């Protein structure tokens, strides 16, 4: 009741010669507050360089005034629409340090369980209460006040509000017209991003854009390898591993293991910035942007090649089954994913993969085994939850005081857990395949950023995020290049299987880092590797290639 009394006091309005324009002005002010208060809080708490853009600020005032003149149906339609967009936008901004783009909105549907993990609220806890408070105050005031109404003002509102969506639908502007920027008001970013997502990305995002390339071919070669293990890590950033110069010992067991004879280390560069893209491209050993034929026909697919060369194939994953799309599941003999047995993986986590591996007899025939991990994916603290005494070597800082230190420490702790799991996987596999000729490959889908130019997490198209470890144990491979893009790593695995990839589209030393979507439109980076140097040549998207 006290809160309501305070609200009534807040929206007290004097009478102006019998007119009620004052109520309209109050509603306009509250609307402006509803739009800009969350940005002000983000600016203070997160330090985002959000600026007030004059044209958008004046537009906000105009729309606030127009809303005050319309009816409840129109008002609540737009208010709820803004609330939904901002809930998504601001949660993403707080956690990842940048505005959401259409590709990441699509990612909400593709990796829903990751996106809606409740643990993220540890970092974004203030977003929803702030937005709901603003919405409640605005809605309460709109219902209680008695502003002047104009019957057809809703036509003007819809006409003005349709400008950005229509531009997206009619493609009167290029994609960069809809790109978000951290300096802009968050609602302006949301209007641009969601307009493009709804009218371009969503209806067209699942359609492959096929660019004509010369076809891949496979040539059969000799290989006496009987068993191959591929450990496919998750969010494993080379920059936080001691074998790549990190000052903390985050991978002690694997560090000792790699010192043994037969192991080789290289700096890997992932194919993509997100799990779905990187996994799809890696297991199909695809190089070029928008090479739909390779992805659809699985010309160089690792599972398909292994199956055709007499291997029994296994894909054991703690991740969702949707990631098997495009992986040529018909060539996989044993498939286990989180969706199949969620209770099992909830109990054992990544170690559940080890228990599954122990059940197989790999002493006979030829076997190609893939273990797809989850650690150390964010929320990092979830990876070792309940086992803090064992893995919380780097004590998290108090989140409200030092968020950056907290994220870094929890990630490094999650690496300690991943190190234990990975080491056990190798030891169990070696025990199962003793007295056979075997090979082991270890890498990850992508890396992770920690305040790199203000950016956190992954799904960002920057080369730094693509840096992942590559560990190899094979009698057939004498040495590794200092920098090994995933495309070349895939070719090495094909050689172990017994085939050689012949790709007439290759350019020596030139590779591609793809964004989080391999359907049109998507962005990518073309880069060049010269010994230890990684040189970014240019950023492009498939639309540029078509032109």
C-alpha positions in Angstrom: 0.0 0.0 0.0 2.9 2.3 0.8 4.3 1.6 -2.6 1.0 2.5 -4.3 0.7 5.7 -2.2 4.2 6.7 -3.3 3.3 5.9 -6.9 0.2 8.1 -6.7 2.4 10.9 -5.2 4.9 10.4 -8.1 2.2 10.8 -10.7 0.3 13.6 -9.0 -0.7 16.1 -11.6 -2.0 19.6 -11.2 -5.0 20.7 -13.2 -4.3 23.1 -16.0 -7.4 25.1 -16.7 -9.6 22.0 -16.9 -7.4 20.3 -19.4 -5.7 16.9 -18.9 -2.6 17.4 -21.0 -0.5 17.0 -17.8 -1.4 13.3 -17.7 -0.1 12.9 -21.2 3.1 14.6 -20.2 3.5 12.3 -17.2 3.0 9.2 -19.4 5.5 10.6 -21.9 8.1 11.1 -19.1 7.5 7.6 -17.7 7.9 6.0 -21.1 11.2 7.8 -21.6 12.3 6.5 -18.2 11.2 3.0 -19.0 13.4 3.1 -22.2 16.5 4.7 -20.7 16.6 3.6 -17.1 17.9 0.1 -17.9 20.6 1.6 -20.1 21.6 4.0 -17.3 21.9 1.0 -14.9 24.0 -1.0 -17.4 26.2 2.0 -17.9 26.8 2.3 -14.1 27.1 -1.4 -13.3 28.7 -2.8 -16.4 30.5 0.3 -17.7 28.9 0.0 -21.1 29.7 3.1 -23.2 26.0 3.7 -24.1 25.3 7.2 -25.3 22.1 9.2 -25.8 21.6 9.7 -29.5 19.6 12.9 -30.0 17.4 11.7 -32.9 16.5 8.4 -31.1 15.9 10.4 -27.9 13.5 12.8 -29.6 11.8 9.8 -31.2 11.4 8.2 -27.8 9.7 11.3 -26.5 7.5 11.4 -29.6 6.4 7.8 -29.2 5.8 8.3 -25.5 3.5 11.1 -26.2 1.7 9.2 -29.0 1.2 6.3 -26.7 -0.4 8.6 -24.1 -3.0 9.5 -26.7 -3.9 6.0 -27.7 -6.0 3.2 -26.1 -4.9 0.4 -23.8 -4.8 -2.3 -26.4 -2.3 -0.4 -28.6 -0.3 0.7 -25.5 0.0 -2.8 -24.0 0.8 -4.4 -27.4 3.9 -2.2 -27.8 4.8 -2.3 -24.1 4.8 -6.1 -24.0 6.7 -6.2 -27.3 9.4 -3.9 -25.9 9.6 -5.9 -22.7 10.2 -9.1 -24.5 12.8 -7.7 -26.8 14.6 -5.9 -23.9 14.6 -9.0 -21.7 16.5 -10.9 -24.4 18.7 -8.0 -25.4 19.8 -6.9 -21.9 20.4 -10.4 -20.5 22.6 -11.0 -23.5 24.5 -7.7 -23.2 25.2 -8.2 -19.5 26.6 -11.6 -19.9 28.4 -11.4 -23.2 29.4 -7.7 -23.1 27.8 -6.8 -26.5 24.4 -6.4 -28.0 22.6 -9.5 -29.4 22.5 -9.9 -33.2 20.2 -12.0 -35.4 22.5 -15.0 -35.5 22.5 -15.2 -31.7 18.7 -14.9 -31.6 18.6 -17.9 -33.9 21.0 -19.6 -31.5 18.4 -19.3 -28.7 16.4 -21.9 -30.5 19.3 -24.1 -31.6 20.9 -24.3 -28.2 17.9 -23.5 -25.9 19.1 -25.5 -22.9 22.3 -23.5 -22.8 20.6 -20.2 -23.3 18.0 -20.6 -20.6 20.2 -22.0 -17.9 19.1 -20.5 -14.6 22.7 -20.1 -13.5 23.1 -17.1 -15.9 21.0 -15.2 -13.4 24.0 -14.9 -11.1 25.4 -12.4 -13.6 22.2 -10.9 -14.9 20.0 -11.0 -11.8 19.2 -7.2 -11.9 17.9 -7.1 -15.5 14.5 -8.7 -15.2 13.5 -6.9 -12.0 14.5 -3.5 -13.5 12.5 -4.1 -16.7 9.4 -5.5 -14.9 9.5 -2.6 -12.4 9.6 -0.1 -15.3 6.8 -2.0 -17.1 4.6 -2.1 -13.9 5.0 1.6 -13.2 4.2 2.5 -16.8 1.2 0.2 -16.9 -0.1 1.3 -13.6 0.1 5.0 -14.5 -1.5 4.3 -17.9 -4.5 2.7 -16.2 -4.9 5.2 -13.4 -4.3 8.5 -15.2 -6.9 10.1 -17.5 -4.9 11.6 -20.4 -6.5 13.1 -23.5 -7.2 10.5 -26.1 -7.3 10.8 -29.9 -9.2 8.0 -31.7 -7.0 7.5 -34.8 -3.6 8.1 -33.3 -2.8 4.4 -33.4 -2.6 4.6 -37.2 0.2 7.1 -36.8 1.9 4.9 -34.2 1.9 1.8 -36.4 3.0 3.7 -39.4 6.0 5.1 -37.7 6.8 1.9 -35.9 6.7 -0.1 -39.2 9.7 1.9 -40.7 12.5 -0.4 -39.5 10.6 -3.7 -40.0 9.6 -2.6 -43.5 13.1 -1.8 -44.3 14.2 -5.3 -43.3 11.3 -6.9 -45.2 11.8 -4.9 -48.4 15.6 -5.0 -48.1 15.7 -1.3 -48.9 18.8 -1.2 -46.7 21.8 -3.6 -46.4 22.5 -5.9 -43.4 24.8 -3.3 -41.8 21.9 -1.0 -41.4 20.5 -3.4 -38.8 23.8 -4.2 -37.0 23.8 -3.4 -33.3 26.4 -1.3 -31.6 27.3 -1.1 -27.9 27.3 2.7 -27.9 23.7 2.8 -29.0 20.6 2.7 -26.7 19.7 -0.9 -26.1 16.1 -0.4 -27.4 17.4 1.0 -30.7 19.6 -2.1 -31.0 16.6 -4.3 -30.3 14.4 -2.7 -32.9 17.1 -3.1 -35.6 18.1 -6.7 -34.6 14.7 -8.1 -34.1 13.4 -6.4 -37.3 16.1 -8.1 -39.4 15.7 -11.4 -37.5 11.9 -11.6 -38.1 11.8 -10.5 -41.7 15.1 -11.8 -43.1 17.1 -14.1 -40.8 14.3 -16.3 -39.5 12.6 -17.0 -42.9 15.9 -17.3 -44.8 18.4 -18.4 -42.1 17.8 -22.1 -42.6 18.3 -22.0 -46.3 21.7 -22.9 -47.5 23.3 -20.5 -50.0 25.3 -22.8 -52.3 28.3 -21.3 -54.0 29.8 -23.3 -56.8 33.1 -24.9 -55.8 35.1 -27.7 -57.4 34.1 -31.0 -55.8 36.1 -32.7 -53.1 37.4 -36.3 -53.7 38.8 -38.9 -51.4 41.7 -41.1 -52.4 42.3 -44.4 -50.5 45.7 -44.7 -48.8 47.4 -47.2 -46.6 46.8 -47.0 -42.8 47.3 -49.7 -40.2 45.5 -47.8 -37.4 43.0 -49.9 -35.6 41.5 -47.5 -33.1 41.1 -43.8 -33.2 39.9 -41.6 -30.3 38.7 -38.0 -30.9 38.0 -36.0 -27.8 36.0 -33.0 -28.9 36.2 -30.4 -26.2 33.9 -27.4 -25.5 34.9 -23.7 -25.1 38.5 -24.8 -24.5 40.5 -21.6 -25.0 44.2 -22.2 -25.6 45.1 -18.8 -24.0 44.1 -20.3 -20.6 46.2 -23.4 -20.8 49.7 -23.6 -19.5 51.1 -25.4 -22.6 50.4 -22.2 -24.5 52.0 -19.8 -22.0 49.2 -19.3 -19.4 50.7 -18.5 -16.0 48.2 -20.7 -14.1 48.5 -24.5 -14.0 44.9 -25.2 -15.2 45.7 -28.5 -16.9 48.2 -30.3 -14.6 47.3 -33.9 -15.6 47.3 -33.3 -19.3 50.5 -31.3 -19.0 52.3 -34.3 -17.5 50.7 -36.6 -20.0 51.9 -34.5 -23.0 55.5 -34.8 -21.7 55.4 -38.5 -22.5 56.8 -39.9 -25.7 54.5 -39.9 -28.7 52.5 -36.7 -27.9 52.6 -33.6 -30.1 51.1 -30.2 -29.5 49.9 -27.5 -31.8 47.9 -24.3 -31.6 44.5 -25.1 -33.2 42.3 -22.6 -35.0 38.6 -23.7 -35.0 36.4 -23.6 -38.0 33.6 -21.7 -36.3 32.8 -19.5 -33.4 29.9 -21.5 -32.1 29.4 -25.2 -31.2 26.9 -26.0 -34.0 28.8 -24.4 -36.8 32.3 -25.5 -35.7 31.1 -29.1 -35.1 29.3 -29.3 -38.4 32.3 -27.9 -40.4 34.9 -30.0 -38.6 33.2 -33.4 -38.9 32.6 -32.7 -42.6 36.2 -31.4 -43.0 34.8 -28.4 -44.9 37.0 -25.4 -45.7 35.2 -22.9 -48.0 32.3 -20.5 -47.0 28.9 -21.7 -48.2 30.2 -25.0 -49.7 26.7 -26.5 -49.3 27.5 -29.6 -51.4 30.2 -30.8 -49.0 27.9 -30.4 -46.0 24.9 -32.0 -47.7 26.7 -34.9 -49.4 29.1 -35.5 -46.5 31.9 -36.0 -49.1 34.7 -35.8 -46.5 32.7 -36.6 -43.4 34.8 -38.3 -40.7 32.1 -40.8 -39.7 31.3 -41.7 -43.3 34.9 -42.1 -44.2 35.5 -44.3 -41.2 32.5 -46.4 -41.9 33.4 -47.0 -45.5 36.9 -48.1 -44.4 35.7 -50.7 -42.0 35.6 -48.8 -38.7 32.8 -49.2 -36.2 31.8 -45.7 -35.3 30.8 -44.1 -31.9 29.5 -40.7 -31.0 29.1 -40.3 -27.3 28.0 -36.7 -26.3 26.9 -34.9 -23.2 25.5 -32.3 -25.5 22.1 -32.1 -27.2 21.1 -34.3 -30.2 20.5 -31.3 -32.4 24.3 -31.0 -32.9 24.2 -34.3 -34.8 22.4 -32.5 -37.7 24.6 -32.6 -40.7 27.0 -35.1 -39.0 25.8 -38.0 -41.2 24.2 -39.9 -38.3 23.5 -42.8 -40.7 27.3 -43.5 -40.6 27.4 -43.7 -36.8 26.8 -47.1 -35.2 26.6 -46.1 -31.6 25.0 -42.7 -30.7 24.4 -41.4 -27.2 23.5 -37.8 -26.4 22.2 -35.8 -23.5 18.7 -36.0 -24.8 18.7 -39.7 -24.8 19.5 -40.0 -21.1 19.4 -36.7 -19.4 19.2 -38.1 -15.9 22.4 -40.1 -16.4 24.4 -37.1 -17.6 22.9 -34.9 -15.0 24.3 -37.3 -12.4 27.7 -38.0 -14.0 28.3 -35.0 -16.2 31.3 -35.3 -18.5 32.5 -38.3 -16.5 29.5 -40.2 -17.8 31.3 -40.4 -21.1 34.1 -42.3 -19.5 31.7 -44.8 -18.0 30.1 -45.3 -21.4 33.5 -45.8 -23.0 34.5 -48.4 -20.4 31.6 -50.7 -21.6 32.9 -51.1 -25.1 35.3 -53.8 -26.3 37.8 -52.1 -28.6 40.3 -54.9 -28.7 38.8 -56.3 -31.9 38.3 -54.8 -35.3 38.7 -51.1 -36.1 36.9 -48.4 -34.0 36.5 -44.7 -34.4 35.3 -43.1 -31.2 34.2 -39.5 -30.6 33.7 -38.2 -27.1 32.0 -34.8 -27.1 32.4 -33.0 -23.8 30.5 -30.1 -22.2 33.2 -28.7 -19.9 34.2 -25.9 -19.5 31.1 -24.3 -21.1 29.5 -21.5 -19.3 28.1 -21.2 -16.7 31.6 -22.4 -15.7 30.7 -23.0 -12.0 28.1 -25.5 -13.1 30.9 -27.8 -14.4 32.2 -28.6 -10.9 29.2 -27.8 -8.8 29.1 -29.8 -5.6 32.8 -30.6 -5.9 34.2 -27.2 -5.0 36.6 -28.7 -2.4 38.2 -30.7 -5.3 38.3 -28.2 -8.1 37.9 -24.7 -6.7 41.6 -24.0 -6.6 41.1 -20.4 -7.8 38.7 -18.9 -5.4 36.0 -16.9 -7.1 35.9 -13.2 -6.2 32.7 -11.7 -4.8 30.6 -11.3 -7.9 29.1 -7.9 -7.1 32.6 -6.5 -6.5 34.7 -8.1 -9.2 32.7 -9.9 -11.9 35.7 -10.2 -14.2 37.8 -12.1 -11.6 34.9 -14.3 -10.8 34.4 -15.4 -14.4 38.1 -15.9 -14.9 38.5 -18.0 -11.8 35.4 -20.1 -12.3 36.5 -20.8 -15.9 40.0 -21.9 -14.7 38.4 -24.1 -12.1 36.2 -25.7 -14.8 39.4 -26.3 -16.7 40.7 -28.3 -13.8 37.7 -30.5 -14.0 37.9 -30.8 -17.8 41.6 -31.7 -17.3 40.7 -34.6 -15.0 38.0 -35.9 -17.3 40.2 -35.6 -20.4 43.1 -37.4 -18.7 40.8 -40.2 -17.6 39.3 -40.6 -21.1 42.8 -41.0 -22.5 43.9 -43.6 -19.9 40.7 -45.6 -20.2 41.0 -45.6 -24.0 44.6 -46.7 -23.9 43.7 -49.5 -21.6 40.9 -50.7 -23.9 43.1 -50.6 -27.0 46.4 -51.9 -25.6 48.4 -54.1 -27.9 46.7 -52.4 -30.9 47.9 -49.6 -33.2 45.9 -46.5 -32.1 45.7 -42.7 -32.5 44.4 -40.0 -30.2 43.3 -36.5 -31.3 42.2 -33.8 -28.8 40.8 -30.4 -29.7 37.7 -28.3 -29.1 34.8 -26.6 -31.0 36.0 -23.0 -30.1 37.7 -21.0 -27.5 36.4 -18.4 -25.1 37.0 -14.7 -24.6 37.8 -12.9 -21.3 37.3 -9.2 -21.7 39.0 -9.2 -25.1 38.3 -5.7 -26.3 35.4 -5.7 -23.9 34.0 -9.0 -25.2 33.3 -12.1 -23.1 32.3 -15.7 -23.9 32.1 -17.1 -27.5 30.0 -16.8 -30.6 32.0 -13.7 -31.6 33.7 -13.5 -35.0 37.3 -12.7 -33.9 40.3 -14.9 -34.5 41.4 -14.8 -30.8 38.2 -16.7 -29.9 39.2 -19.5 -32.4 42.4 -20.4 -30.6 42.0 -24.0 -29.2 44.4 -26.7 -28.2 45.4 -29.6 -30.4 47.0 -32.7 -28.8 47.9 -35.7 -31.0 49.3 -39.1 -30.3 50.0 -41.1 -33.4 52.9 -43.3 -34.7 52.1 -42.2 -38.3 52.4 -38.4 -37.6 56.0 -37.4 -37.1 55.3 -33.7 -36.3 52.7 -31.0 -36.3 52.8 -27.5 -37.7 53.0 -24.8 -35.0 49.5 -23.5 -36.0 47.0 -26.1 -37.2 43.6 -25.0 -38.4 40.8 -27.5 -37.9 40.5 -28.1 -41.6 44.1 -29.5 -41.6 43.4 -31.4 -38.4 40.4 -33.0 -40.1 42.6 -34.0 -43.0 45.1 -35.7 -40.6 42.3 -37.8 -39.1 41.1 -38.8 -42.5 44.7 -40.0 -43.2 44.6 -42.1 -40.1 41.3 -43.6 -41.2 42.9 -44.5 -44.6 41.8 -41.8 -47.0 43.4 -38.6 -48.4 41.3 -35.5 -49.1 41.9 -33.8 -52.4 40.4 -30.4 -52.5 41.1 -28.4 -55.7 39.8 -25.2 -54.0 42.6 -25.0 -51.5 45.0 -22.0 -51.4 48.2 -22.6 -49.6 48.0 -21.2 -46.1 44.6 -19.6 -46.5 41.7 -20.6 -44.2 38.4 -19.4 -43.0 36.8 -18.8 -39.6 33.0 -19.0 -39.9 30.4 -17.2 -37.8 27.8 -19.1 -35.8 25.6 -19.7 -38.8 26.4 -21.6 -42.0 23.2 -20.6 -43.7 22.8 -17.3 -45.6 23.6 -14.7 -44.5 26.6 -15.4 -42.4 29.9 -13.7 -41.8 33.4 -15.2 -41.9 37.0 -14.2 -41.6 39.6 -15.2 -44.2 43.0 -15.6 -42.7 46.4 -16.8 -43.5 48.9 -19.0 -41.6 52.6 -18.4 -42.0 54.5 -20.7 -39.5 53.5 -19.2 -36.2 51.8 -16.1 -37.6 48.0 -15.9 -38.0 47.2 -13.0 -40.3 43.6 -11.8 -40.8 43.1 -11.0 -44.5 39.5 -9.7 -44.5 36.1 -10.1 -43.1 33.3 -11.0 -45.5 29.9 -12.5 -45.7 28.4 -14.8 -48.3 26.5 -11.9 -49.9 29.8 -10.3 -50.7 31.0 -13.5 -52.4 27.9 -13.8 -54.5 28.3 -10.2 -55.7 
